[in-house]
Amino acid sequence: MTVKEMTTKQMAEKVLDKENVFILDVRTEDAFEDWKIESEHFDYMNIPYFDLLDGVEDILDQLPKDREVVVVCAKGGSSQMVAEMLEEEGMTNVYSLEGGMKAWSEHLVPVKVNDLKDGGELYQFVRIGKGCLSYMVLSNGEAALIDATRMTDVYIDFANEKNAQITHVFDTHLHADHISGGRQIAEQTKATYWLPPKDATEVVFNYQPLEDGENVKIGNTTIDIHALYSPGHTIGSTSFVVDDQYLMSGDILFIDSIGRPDLAGKAEDWVGDLRETLYERYKELSDELVVLPAHFMIMDELNEDGTVAEKLGTLFEKNHGLNIEDENEFRKMVTENLPPQPNAYQEIRETNMGKITPEEEDQREMEIGPNRCAVR
Amino acid sequence: MNVTKVLDATGLACPMPIVKTKKAMKDIETGEVLEIHATDKGAKGDLTAWAKSGGHELLEHKEEDDVLKFWIQKG
């Protein structure tokens, strides 16, 4: 009997369409509690596959018969086994998630944010399983990428489909939660790779230093990418204003949270920078700018159309992290109340510096789990 | 350590290392030790959790030349 597989693409559609799926997660309890496929419209049951080796009869009563049951494991092998056992018991509504949580973590959904003023387009790539966001600015046959993930083919293929040549690749900062695909894409496409120099003191490759006030044009029309130095998450963190309309805030400001200052080990030192960036530098910008962050943490941060975007003025009203009057209270929140650090974040930073070059399989392992770059 | 049986689960992906471990455990007596070799990185978390839920004791584990080695005492 062949088990029905559900692809990560189909799963992403079900999340975005707010469908009512039943997830049978057969990883260990620890793995499940740490990280799962998030949707407030899903129901979940977690039972490790090794507790089901002798049979699935005991859980049959607890599984719905009238909607899809998707079995999920780490890589898609154990879920196949369990799904097959359930089918043998007569269930017809069972699927195995192809490639498991690893594939889920790698799935990217391109969502169009908007047209740009001079005929260009702006796309947001939503890495739905891990909460990473990256961007492509397209204009007159040229493309710029911001905070690209290591799934480099997705961007290169997308640019090809749009008949655009990738000419500039940016990282807003040295990432600690995921491996950047920026350098590889730049090498492959002969694009310029930009990094903030203050984050790049230890990198072992050549890059173009991205400094405050720098303007880069994409296409022969004028889609400006204006760099705005905004330290706090890292010392070099830089935001971009694209086409005078969009503020790419990197890991400094998110929709429902703010960046954490400790992932390079300097929470106490950088908390002042973080406050200055959020409460002074950003405050001077137009309220009408649409904030496009590098992460989301919860599905509530997604808009109806699947984008993660909100006006800066709205965030100044609603984002708790922008509304802490007392500086000591702010300091306390961003240094004492921190969530656990992302999986393998030190190794990820070293990979992004070019100091180590792990095999692809190891890179996947390193990126397991949620991004955890924010503090609420 | 007195190892009763060695199980080679290298090259196998989930769920096979656990399936084979479970089977091999049936062949040894309580108190005896099974040594397991695996290359699937997921084996670490899974074997640890499986041993605990099955009342066995994971005595030791280490990585040698990309091979994960585990010693589990049957409970």
Interface residues (C-beta under 8 A of the other chain):
Chain A: T28 E29 D30 A31 P48 Y49 F50 D51 L53 C73 A74 K75 G77 S78 M81 E361 E365
Chain B: A13 C14 P15 M16 I18 V19 K22 K41 G42 G45 D46 A49 W50 S53
